[in-house]
Amino acid sequence: MTTHVLLRESIKFDGFMTLPSGVLVAALAGVLADPLGIPTGVLIGAGLFFVAWGAGVLFLGMRPTIDRRAAIAVGVVNVVCAVDGVAVAVVADLTTLGAIALLALSAAVAGIGALQLFAARR
């Protein structure tokens, strides 16, 4: 797989995973709030942000040419969000399930961000 294909596919994968995840988080916020220890409003806000972010990332991945600066920005935002997720999992008053879920999500986001940065710099 060439690096431009890797970049395009990692960007599209990010969008395809983030957008529907946001829909689910926002739609199920009331059900998820207690088991995760995250307020319903926070889950709705995060879900709606993920919908918008995922749509933008997916749009970038579907463009005929992917702007490297935009791809690097997406990778950096993913890495920063992953670090932020770890910090929240450590300092917030989440349930054990909430902390584990946030740490797992942070690991996945860090991985895709690192892959995007790797592919964008080649």
N, C-alpha and C positions, 0 to 999 in steps of 0.2 A: 504494500500500500504506500503510495507516495504521500509526502507530507501535506500537499494541498488537499488530497482526498481525506487524509486523517483530520485535517483542520475542519473541512466542511462537515464530515461525519460527526466529529465531536461536538461541533456547534449545533447541528441538527438534533443529535441525541439529547443534548442539554435542553433544547426547546421542547422536544417531544416528551421529555420526562417532567419538566418543570410546569408547563401549562396545565396538563391534566391533574398533576399533583395539587396545584393551587386550587383547581375547581373542587377537588375532593376535600381538601383541608377547610376551605370556606364553607362548603355544603355540610360537612360533618362536624363543624366546630362545636356545636352543642353537645354532641356525643363524645368528642375527644377531650374536651376541657378537663373533666374530672380525672379520667385515667392518666392524663399527661401532666396535670397540675399547671396548665397554661390557661389563662382566662379566655373565655369565648371570644371577646372582642379582639384580643391579640391574634387568635387563630384566624378569625375572619379577615383581619387586616393583612396578615401574612399571606393567607391564601389568595386574596385579591392582588397583592403585590406579585406573587408568583405567577398568576395568570398574565398580568401585564408584562412582566419580565420574560416569561417563557414565550409569549407571542413575539416580543421584540427579538429575542435570540433566534427563534425559529425563522423569522423574516430575514435576519442576517444570514442564516445558514442556507436559505433558499435563493439568495441573490446569485446572479450569474458569476460575479466576482466578489469574493469576501475581502473587505478592507482589513488589512493586517492590524491596523491601529484599533479598529473596532473589536477584532477578535482578541487582541491582547487585553483590551478593556474588559471584555466578558470574562476572560480567564482571571484577571486580577480581582474583579468583583466576586467571582466564585471563591477564590482563595481567601479573600477578606471575610466573606460571609461564613466560610468554614471556621475560621479562627474565632469570629464572633459567636458562632454556635457553640464552640467548645467553652468559651468564656461564660456564656449564659448557662450552659449545662452545669458548670462548676459553681457559679455564684447564685443562681436563681433558686427559688424554693419549688423545684419540680418534684414530681414523684420519681421513684426509681425508673419506672417505665418511661416517663418523659425524658429523663436524663439519658437513658440508654438510646431512645429513639433519636434524640437530638445529636448525640455523639455519633451514631451510625450515619445519620444524614450528613453531618459535617465531614465525616471521612469520605463519603461518596462525592460530595461537592468539591472537596479538596482534590480528590483524584481527577475529576473531570476538568477542574480548573488547571491543574498541573499539566494534563494532557493537552489542553487548548494552548497553554503558554508554550509548551514544547513544540507543538505543530506550527504555531504562528511565528516562531523565531527561526525556523529553518528555511 
